[in-house]
Amino acid sequence: MNEYTFPFNTCEKPKKNGIAQPYSALFNLINCVIIFYFLLKTKQKYTFILLFSILCFELFHAFSHILHIQGSIQINITHSLTYFMNLAFFYVFYCYTNKSPSYEFMFYLVALISFDIYSIFNLTIIYYLLSQSAIFISLLLYYFPLLPKFIQTSVYQIIFFVCVIILLFLNEKYNCEKMLKIYPYFPYHIFIETIGIILFYIICSNFYKL
């Protein structure tokens, strides 16, 4: 598989009629229910915005597995929603710590964003998955010393599961066709969705308390 385009090349063979990728869609809808539960428990505006951004991402993610729209509109919207999430994380950290980022860190983020924009137009999903993950992890690490202990503990878990998701995406990109030849109707993409549920549970169950 030379090109990996979301959602068409995710490793669950799409159905021609009805829900395109029902197993992936179901796992995402379960994730949406979990996120919505913690969204209702938020007490601060900034945590509400964060969990709302995550819910928007997952709702569109689920929709993209339900209905495939030809072209790049779905990956472009998904990519835009990752910016919404990262911006929401920055807003949470700024509001909670009352600390503005240094000029050096801002320059570093601008460099990452520039690479990300270049990637979306010129490279494959793996590169802008890496760049968005780098932005997210950089925010976590920059504000890490100022965060409460329970958030610091969750940061290690969050980074671990983000790395697992990246590895699973790489596996799909390079091995999906081989895996589907062995079990053509097995929805391999649910492995990524399962880790996604764990990741967003860790994020939401901790960050709603800030």
Backbone as CSV, one residue per row, in Angstrom:
resi,resn,N_x,N_y,N_z,CA_x,CA_y,CA_z,C_x,C_y,C_z
1,MET,0.856,-1.183,0.000,0.000,0.000,0.000,0.900,1.243,0.000
2,ASN,0.993,1.956,-1.119,1.891,3.093,-1.242,1.319,4.355,-0.627
3,GLU,0.025,4.515,-0.691,-0.617,5.723,-0.187,-1.658,5.336,0.851
4,TYR,-1.653,6.052,1.968,-2.610,5.783,3.041,-3.467,7.022,3.200
5,THR,-4.737,6.896,2.849,-5.653,8.034,2.915,-6.818,7.691,3.823
6,PHE,-7.026,8.527,4.844,-8.159,8.319,5.755,-9.433,8.824,5.094
7,PRO,-10.558,8.082,5.197,-10.731,6.783,5.865,-10.627,5.589,4.926
8,PHE,-10.316,5.841,3.639,-10.436,4.797,2.621,-9.471,3.639,2.820
9,ASN,-8.271,3.914,3.322,-7.261,2.876,3.456,-7.102,2.350,4.873
10,THR,-7.995,2.749,5.785,-7.958,2.136,7.110,-8.279,0.655,6.962
11,CYS,-7.660,-0.151,7.800,-7.644,-1.592,7.546,-8.890,-2.321,8.066
12,GLU,-10.025,-1.909,7.527,-11.283,-2.643,7.656,-11.959,-2.563,6.297
13,LYS,-12.134,-3.701,5.669,-12.663,-3.730,4.305,-14.030,-3.051,4.265
14,PRO,-14.164,-1.941,3.503,-15.439,-1.207,3.504,-16.553,-1.962,2.796
15,LYS,-17.763,-1.809,3.313,-18.947,-2.404,2.699,-19.489,-1.451,1.637
16,LYS,-20.059,-2.009,0.578,-20.591,-1.188,-0.513,-21.941,-0.585,-0.153
17,ASN,-22.681,-1.254,0.718,-23.998,-0.756,1.116,-24.058,-0.592,2.634
18,GLY,-24.812,0.395,3.085,-24.961,0.619,4.521,-23.740,1.296,5.110
19,ILE,-23.427,0.963,6.356,-22.281,1.559,7.048,-20.988,1.028,6.431
20,ALA,-20.123,1.943,6.030,-18.913,1.556,5.299,-18.006,0.648,6.127
21,GLN,-17.712,1.053,7.348,-16.828,0.278,8.228,-17.477,0.171,9.611
22,PRO,-18.410,-0.758,9.762,-19.250,-0.794,10.969,-18.496,-1.024,12.273
23,TYR,-17.458,-1.851,12.253,-16.740,-2.140,13.503,-15.973,-0.909,13.985
24,SER,-15.275,-0.256,13.071,-14.551,0.967,13.439,-15.516,2.048,13.897
25,ALA,-16.646,2.163,13.202,-17.659,3.159,13.582,-18.191,2.884,14.985
26,LEU,-18.468,1.616,15.291,-18.991,1.249,16.608,-18.004,1.612,17.712
27,PHE,-16.733,1.283,17.516,-15.727,1.591,18.533,-15.619,3.095,18.752
28,ASN,-15.729,3.865,17.676,-15.673,5.318,17.814,-16.894,5.868,18.532
29,LEU,-18.047,5.289,18.290,-19.259,5.737,18.981,-19.182,5.423,20.473
30,ILE,-18.597,4.278,20.816,-18.364,3.960,22.234,-17.457,5.020,22.856
31,ASN,-16.418,5.384,22.120,-15.506,6.429,22.587,-16.240,7.752,22.799
32,CYS,-17.156,8.078,21.891,-17.932,9.321,22.005,-18.774,9.339,23.283
33,VAL,-19.363,8.201,23.621,-20.177,8.104,24.837,-19.314,8.360,26.073
34,ILE,-18.116,7.770,26.093,-17.201,7.957,27.226,-16.795,9.425,27.354
35,ILE,-16.431,10.033,26.235,-16.016,11.444,26.244,-17.162,12.337,26.700
36,PHE,-18.365,12.063,26.196,-19.535,12.873,26.554,-19.828,12.777,28.051
37,TYR,-19.639,11.596,28.621,-19.853,11.400,30.056,-18.952,12.337,30.863
38,PHE,-17.670,12.381,30.516,-16.743,13.248,31.255,-16.948,14.719,30.910
39,LEU,-17.406,14.995,29.702,-17.720,16.378,29.327,-18.770,16.964,30.265
40,LEU,-19.764,16.168,30.615,-20.828,16.624,31.513,-20.329,16.862,32.935
41,LYS,-19.170,16.296,33.270,-18.631,16.431,34.623,-17.654,17.604,34.765
42,THR,-17.348,18.286,33.662,-16.409,19.410,33.740,-17.015,20.572,34.519
43,LYS,-16.142,21.318,35.196,-16.596,22.459,36.003,-15.977,23.783,35.555
44,GLN,-14.985,23.710,34.694,-14.322,24.910,34.192,-14.571,25.060,32.690
45,LYS,-14.608,26.304,32.239,-14.837,26.549,30.815,-13.731,25.937,29.972
46,TYR,-12.481,26.056,30.434,-11.366,25.573,29.616,-11.358,24.047,29.494
47,THR,-11.769,23.329,30.554,-11.839,21.870,30.435,-13.036,21.449,29.582
48,PHE,-14.116,22.219,29.653,-15.267,21.935,28.788,-14.865,22.070,27.324
49,ILE,-14.141,23.135,26.995,-13.704,23.344,25.610,-12.798,22.208,25.158
50,LEU,-11.901,21.765,26.047,-11.002,20.660,25.697,-11.782,19.398,25.373
51,LEU,-12.656,18.981,26.278,-13.399,17.741,26.050,-14.379,17.878,24.889
52,PHE,-14.893,19.086,24.683,-15.765,19.322,23.531,-14.982,19.169,22.227
53,SER,-13.751,19.650,22.196,-12.922,19.506,20.991,-12.628,18.038,20.705
54,ILE,-12.374,17.266,21.760,-12.127,15.829,21.593,-13.386,15.131,21.095
55,LEU,-14.536,15.517,21.642,-15.800,14.921,21.209,-16.077,15.238,19.742
56,CYS,-15.828,16.472,19.324,-16.016,16.842,17.913,-15.139,15.984,17.008
57,PHE,-13.888,15.802,17.422,-12.963,14.971,16.650,-13.490,13.546,16.519
58,GLU,-13.926,12.968,17.630,-14.376,11.577,17.614,-15.705,11.407,16.884
59,LEU,-16.596,12.379,16.997,-17.867,12.298,16.268,-17.628,12.302,14.766
60,PHE,-16.739,13.187,14.307,-16.450,13.214,12.870,-15.675,11.968,12.460
61,HIS,-14.817,11.491,13.349,-14.085,10.246,13.118,-15.073,9.093,12.901
62,ALA,-16.069,9.003,13.777,-17.095,7.962,13.647,-17.875,8.128,12.345
63,PHE,-18.275,9.370,12.038,-19.004,9.646,10.795,-18.197,9.210,9.575
64,SER,-16.888,9.425,9.617,-16.032,9.081,8.479,-15.952,7.579,8.253
65,HIS,-16.130,6.793,9.318,-16.171,5.339,9.149,-17.564,4.861,8.733
66,ILE,-18.568,5.676,8.985,-19.938,5.327,8.580,-20.157,5.618,7.106
67,LEU,-19.697,6.787,6.662,-19.923,7.232,5.284,-18.621,7.727,4.686
68,HIS,-18.214,7.122,3.582,-17.010,7.550,2.881,-17.377,8.553,1.796
69,ILE,-16.770,9.736,1.859,-16.994,10.776,0.857,-15.739,10.865,0.004
70,GLN,-15.892,10.723,-1.307,-14.736,10.741,-2.191,-14.000,12.071,-2.103
71,GLY,-12.687,11.995,-2.288,-11.867,13.194,-2.198,-11.163,13.275,-0.855
72,SER,-10.608,14.428,-0.570,-9.790,14.597,0.635,-10.490,15.383,1.736
73,ILE,-11.801,15.649,1.570,-12.490,16.501,2.545,-12.478,15.900,3.949
74,GLN,-12.605,14.577,4.052,-12.672,13.969,5.385,-11.337,14.028,6.118
75,ILE,-10.248,13.756,5.411,-8.947,13.846,6.071,-8.618,15.294,6.398
76,ASN,-9.040,16.228,5.547,-8.763,17.646,5.814,-9.527,18.147,7.040
77,ILE,-10.790,17.740,7.170,-11.572,18.138,8.348,-11.002,17.485,9.605
78,THR,-10.655,16.209,9.506,-10.058,15.506,10.647,-8.774,16.195,11.094
79,HIS,-7.972,16.576,10.114,-6.710,17.256,10.418,-6.957,18.602,11.091
80,SER,-7.952,19.324,10.612,-8.304,20.614,11.222,-8.766,20.431,12.666
81,LEU,-9.489,19.338,12.918,-9.975,19.071,14.273,-8.838,18.712,15.231
82,THR,-7.747,18.167,14.697,-6.587,17.923,15.567,-5.966,19.251,16.000
83,TYR,-6.009,20.242,15.113,-5.554,21.586,15.509,-6.450,22.155,16.608
84,PHE,-7.752,21.936,16.463,-8.705,22.386,17.484,-8.365,21.759,18.833
85,MET,-8.072,20.447,18.831,-7.719,19.763,20.076,-6.419,20.299,20.672
86,ASN,-5.398,20.444,19.839,-4.120,20.940,20.351,-4.239,22.365,20.883
87,LEU,-5.029,23.186,20.198,-5.266,24.549,20.674,-6.010,24.527,22.009
88,ALA,-6.958,23.589,22.144,-7.711,23.453,23.395,-6.799,23.008,24.538
89,PHE,-5.866,22.099,24.250,-4.896,21.700,25.275,-4.047,22.891,25.705
90,PHE,-3.592,23.679,24.736,-2.806,24.869,25.065,-3.616,25.831,25.936
91,TYR,-4.885,26.005,25.605,-5.759,26.898,26.370,-5.921,26.403,27.809
92,VAL,-6.078,25.090,27.974,-6.180,24.499,29.319,-4.908,24.769,30.120
93,PHE,-3.770,24.488,29.507,-2.505,24.674,30.217,-2.274,26.139,30.583
94,TYR,-2.593,27.027,29.646,-2.402,28.456,29.912,-3.317,28.928,31.047
95,CYS,-4.582,28.517,30.991,-5.539,28.942,32.023,-5.187,28.368,33.389
96,TYR,-4.779,27.100,33.417,-4.499,26.451,34.700,-3.203,26.972,35.325
97,THR,-2.162,27.155,34.502,-0.848,27.545,35.033,-0.624,29.052,35.020
98,ASN,-1.416,29.742,34.208,-1.257,31.197,34.039,0.152,31.546,33.542
99,LYS,0.706,30.648,32.718,2.048,30.863,32.175,1.998,30.887,30.658
100,SER,2.528,31.955,30.070,2.649,32.034,28.614,3.904,31.286,28.178
101,PRO,3.881,30.674,27.013,5.078,29.967,26.543,6.203,30.940,26.211
102,SER,7.417,30.471,26.313,8.580,31.299,25.987,8.656,31.529,24.484
103,TYR,9.438,32.532,24.093,9.624,32.803,22.662,10.282,31.625,21.966
104,GLU,11.199,30.964,22.661,11.881,29.805,22.073,10.897,28.674,21.805
105,PHE,10.014,28.434,22.772,9.032,27.362,22.592,8.039,27.719,21.488
106,MET,7.646,28.985,21.403,6.739,29.415,20.344,7.382,29.241,18.971
107,PHE,8.662,29.579,18.867,9.384,29.394,17.607,9.429,27.914,17.234
108,TYR,9.669,27.079,18.236,9.689,25.623,18.026,8.334,25.127,17.530
109,LEU,7.244,25.613,18.137,5.903,25.212,17.701,5.613,25.683,16.284
110,VAL,6.028,26.894,15.951,5.836,27.417,14.591,6.561,26.532,13.580
111,ALA,7.755,26.063,13.936,8.505,25.164,13.054,7.753,23.850,12.860
112,LEU,7.204,23.306,13.944,6.423,22.067,13.840,5.173,22.267,12.993
113,ILE,4.491,23.387,13.196,3.274,23.678,12.435,3.606,23.861,10.957
114,SER,4.731,24.508,10.665,5.158,24.695,9.272,5.412,23.350,8.603
115,PHE,6.081,22.453,9.336,6.307,21.113,8.796,4.985,20.380,8.603
116,ASP,4.070,20.564,9.542,2.768,19.911,9.460,2.000,20.385,8.225
117,ILE,2.009,21.691,7.983,1.317,22.241,6.810,1.966,21.731,5.519
118,TYR,3.290,21.677,5.511,3.992,21.116,4.349,3.595,19.659,4.134
119,SER,3.498,18.908,5.233,3.182,17.481,5.157,1.800,17.227,4.579
120,ILE,0.812,18.035,4.993,-0.562,17.796,4.550,-0.693,17.955,3.040
121,PHE,0.157,18.803,2.452,0.080,19.046,1.007,1.045,18.190,0.197
122,ASN,2.103,17.710,0.817,3.164,17.066,0.041,3.532,15.652,0.483
123,LEU,3.138,15.263,1.700,3.549,13.963,2.215,2.326,13.127,2.584
124,THR,2.550,11.970,3.170,1.453,11.070,3.523,0.978,11.322,4.948
125,ILE,-0.105,10.640,5.319,-0.731,10.819,6.635,0.235,10.530,7.778
126,ILE,1.183,9.624,7.565,2.109,9.271,8.638,2.899,10.492,9.101
127,TYR,3.293,11.341,8.153,4.111,12.504,8.506,3.318,13.534,9.288
128,TYR,2.069,13.804,8.860,1.331,14.789,9.638,0.701,14.191,10.886
129,LEU,0.612,12.868,10.964,0.287,12.238,12.246,1.443,12.449,13.226
130,LEU,2.667,12.308,12.717,3.847,12.531,13.553,3.961,13.989,13.988
131,SER,3.705,14.916,13.068,3.848,16.335,13.409,2.791,16.780,14.406
132,GLN,1.551,16.323,14.238,0.503,16.677,15.200,0.780,16.051,16.563
133,SER,1.274,14.823,16.559,1.631,14.163,17.819,2.780,14.892,18.502
134,ALA,3.734,15.372,17.703,4.870,16.107,18.262,4.416,17.414,18.906
135,ILE,3.465,18.104,18.268,2.915,19.334,18.847,2.254,19.027,20.189
136,PHE,1.425,17.979,20.201,0.695,17.588,21.406,1.644,17.208,22.542
137,ILE,2.599,16.328,22.243,3.536,15.861,23.270,4.410,17.014,23.764
138,SER,4.778,17.916,22.869,5.588,19.074,23.262,4.849,19.950,24.265
139,LEU,3.557,20.157,24.039,2.750,20.929,24.992,2.697,20.236,26.351
140,LEU,2.503,18.915,26.331,2.459,18.156,27.582,3.760,18.300,28.364
141,LEU,4.881,18.170,27.666,6.179,18.205,28.339,6.559,19.614,28.784
142,TYR,6.179,20.619,28.000,6.531,21.997,28.354,5.845,22.418,29.657
143,TYR,4.571,22.058,29.779,3.814,22.465,30.972,3.864,21.425,32.093
144,PHE,4.531,20.308,31.842,4.565,19.190,32.788,4.938,19.610,34.218
145,PRO,6.009,20.389,34.435,6.404,20.725,35.822,5.361,21.534,36.586
146,LEU,4.454,22.189,35.873,3.467,23.060,36.517,2.125,22.371,36.752
147,LEU,2.022,21.133,36.329,0.751,20.411,36.418,0.676,19.595,37.702
148,PRO,-0.540,19.316,38.186,-0.681,18.507,39.408,-0.199,17.080,39.195
149,LYS,0.081,16.408,40.296,0.679,15.073,40.240,-0.169,14.092,39.437
150,PHE,-1.480,14.135,39.589,-2.317,13.143,38.893,-2.282,13.347,37.378
151,ILE,-2.101,14.596,36.934,-1.959,14.850,35.502,-0.581,14.405,35.028
152,GLN,0.444,14.679,35.841,1.797,14.248,35.482,1.862,12.735,35.296
153,THR,1.200,12.010,36.179,1.171,10.545,36.066,0.506,10.114,34.767
154,SER,-0.572,10.780,34.408,-1.291,10.420,33.183,-0.500,10.770,31.930
155,VAL,0.379,11.769,32.011,1.158,12.190,30.838,2.020,11.045,30.320
156,TYR,2.639,10.295,31.222,3.452,9.145,30.802,2.599,8.141,30.028
157,GLN,1.406,7.873,30.537,0.505,6.930,29.873,0.051,7.472,28.522
158,ILE,-0.264,8.760,28.477,-0.728,9.382,27.233,0.339,9.277,26.148
159,ILE,1.576,9.624,26.492,2.660,9.565,25.506,2.872,8.134,25.026
160,PHE,2.804,7.176,25.946,2.966,5.767,25.568,1.913,5.348,24.550
161,PHE,0.646,5.661,24.812,-0.422,5.216,23.916,-0.434,5.988,22.597
162,VAL,0.010,7.235,22.601,0.174,7.966,21.338,1.214,7.259,20.469
163,CYS,2.318,6.838,21.077,3.360,6.116,20.339,2.846,4.778,19.810
164,VAL,2.034,4.089,20.605,1.451,2.817,20.155,0.559,3.042,18.939
165,ILE,-0.246,4.095,18.965,-1.127,4.400,17.833,-0.314,4.687,16.577
166,ILE,0.772,5.435,16.718,1.635,5.721,15.562,2.190,4.425,14.978
167,LEU,2.648,3.523,15.839,3.180,2.236,15.376,2.107,1.407,14.682
168,LEU,0.888,1.437,15.208,-0.204,0.690,14.582,-0.574,1.285,13.225
169,PHE,-0.510,2.618,13.100,-0.741,3.249,11.797,0.334,2.834,10.796
170,LEU,1.578,2.802,11.244,2.662,2.356,10.365,2.437,0.915,9.916
171,ASN,1.985,0.085,10.845,1.683,-1.299,10.502,0.577,-1.381,9.449
172,GLU,-0.477,-0.565,9.620,-1.560,-0.561,8.628,-1.057,-0.116,7.262
173,LYS,-0.255,0.930,7.248,0.235,1.473,5.979,1.027,0.430,5.197
174,TYR,1.888,-0.302,5.893,2.803,-1.200,5.191,2.345,-2.658,5.141
175,ASN,1.423,-3.051,6.019,1.062,-4.471,6.097,-0.416,-4.775,5.910
176,CYS,-1.252,-3.759,5.706,-2.693,-4.001,5.631,-3.058,-4.994,4.531
177,GLU,-2.518,-4.803,3.340,-2.856,-5.695,2.227,-2.475,-7.140,2.543
178,LYS,-1.324,-7.324,3.177,-0.895,-8.677,3.550,-1.842,-9.277,4.584
179,MET,-2.238,-8.471,5.564,-3.127,-8.963,6.620,-4.502,-9.309,6.059
180,LEU,-4.990,-8.490,5.130,-6.315,-8.754,4.551,-6.313,-9.989,3.656
181,LYS,-5.163,-10.331,3.115,-5.077,-11.559,2.321,-5.225,-12.789,3.216
182,ILE,-4.794,-12.666,4.461,-4.898,-13.789,5.405,-6.322,-13.900,5.947
183,TYR,-6.855,-12.795,6.457,-8.237,-12.748,6.966,-8.931,-11.536,6.340
184,PRO,-9.534,-11.717,5.159,-10.056,-10.582,4.380,-11.121,-9.759,5.095
185,TYR,-11.878,-10.357,5.975,-13.001,-9.640,6.579,-12.767,-9.276,8.046
186,PHE,-11.558,-9.470,8.520,-11.269,-9.078,9.901,-10.995,-7.574,9.948
187,PRO,-11.642,-6.837,10.859,-11.468,-5.373,10.921,-10.227,-4.973,11.725
188,TYR,-9.066,-5.090,11.115,-7.810,-4.829,11.825,-7.741,-3.417,12.405
189,HIS,-8.454,-2.480,11.801,-8.389,-1.088,12.260,-8.920,-0.922,13.689
190,ILE,-9.680,-1.903,14.168,-10.213,-1.782,15.537,-9.105,-1.826,16.591
191,PHE,-7.919,-2.328,16.223,-6.804,-2.281,17.178,-6.436,-0.825,17.480
192,ILE,-6.394,0.000,16.428,-6.126,1.427,16.624,-7.263,2.068,17.409
193,GLU,-8.500,1.706,17.057,-9.651,2.307,17.741,-9.683,1.914,19.223
194,THR,-9.283,0.693,19.529,-9.257,0.245,20.931,-8.247,1.054,21.743
195,ILE,-7.064,1.250,21.174,-6.060,2.076,21.853,-6.557,3.512,21.961
196,GLY,-7.295,3.971,20.945,-7.881,5.310,20.993,-8.854,5.468,22.146
197,ILE,-9.642,4.437,22.401,-10.570,4.469,23.540,-9.795,4.598,24.852
198,ILE,-8.741,3.798,24.989,-7.922,3.855,26.209,-7.287,5.233,26.361
199,LEU,-6.731,5.748,25.256,-6.065,7.053,25.289,-7.020,8.164,25.703
200,PHE,-8.176,8.235,25.055,-9.106,9.315,25.365,-9.753,9.136,26.738
201,TYR,-9.884,7.884,27.192,-10.372,7.668,28.560,-9.380,8.254,29.570
202,ILE,-8.095,7.975,29.367,-7.072,8.504,30.278,-7.087,10.027,30.267
203,ILE,-7.160,10.610,29.072,-7.172,12.074,28.964,-8.404,12.655,29.650
204,CYS,-9.570,12.171,29.265,-10.820,12.766,29.763,-11.023,12.535,31.256
205,SER,-10.678,11.340,31.737,-10.909,11.015,33.150,-9.981,11.790,34.081
206,ASN,-8.923,12.359,33.531,-8.004,13.162,34.340,-8.177,14.659,34.109
207,PHE,-8.260,15.062,32.855,-8.268,16.493,32.558,-9.576,17.176,32.931
208,TYR,-10.669,16.435,33.026,-11.925,17.085,33.404,-11.855,17.654,34.826
209,LYS,-10.917,17.143,35.632,-10.795,17.570,37.033,-10.066,18.908,37.200
210,LEU,-9.362,19.347,36.162,-8.582,20.585,36.295,-9.479,21.800,36.482
